Amino acid sequence: MRSRSSSVKDDDLSNVLFDTWLTARAAIALLDGALAGTDLDAEDFAVYSVLRQAGEISPGELARWMSAPATTVSSHVKRLVARGHVRQVPHPEDRRSYRITLTDAGRRAHTTAGRDFLSALATVEAALPRPARDVQQALRDLHAAIGAAAQQA
């Protein structure tokens, strides 16, 4: 992680949303570095993890999970399909839509990257000043609050 300029004091910028942004950027940088020797970056690994857990997911469900516009998800899916890690299957209830699933190659890439992810995760969890489950709950609460604020906007 790059250090921030000493001319800007943390207290001058500190608020829940800015601190969340800083934390998210630091987490992505850490994971991108940890996964550098694999076929996946931090965002890919997260998407593959969701696909692996879900089995199949619609682009709309993936967009909601990623908090991303449908166009972003569509271009992301196209890239993963071209890579051979994801395939599109017809939606059983909506002929205009499709569902997304990992291929065997995608599952292998996720498993390989998972080893490096788990190493980074263990390092972060060991450095936490409180139990990981408590931090996760605080993050879930924060995510819910941001979602509620977005609904009001």
Sequence and secondary structure as in RCSB ss.txt:
>XXXX:A:sequence
MRSRSSSVKDDDLSNVLFDTWLTARAAIALLDGALAGTDLDAEDFAVYSVLRQAGEISPGELARWMSAPATTVSS
HVKRLVARGHVRQVPHPEDRRSYRITLTDAGRRAHTTAGRDFLSALATVEAALPRPARDVQQALRDLHAAIGAAA
QQA
>XXXX:A:secstr
     TTS HHHH SHHHHHHHHHHHHHHHHHHHTTTSS  HHHHHHHHHHHHHSSB HHHHHHHHT  HHHHHH
HHHHHHHHTSEEEEE SS TT EEEEE HHHHHHHHHHHHHHHHHHHHHHHH SS HHHHHHHHHHHHHHHHHHH
HH 
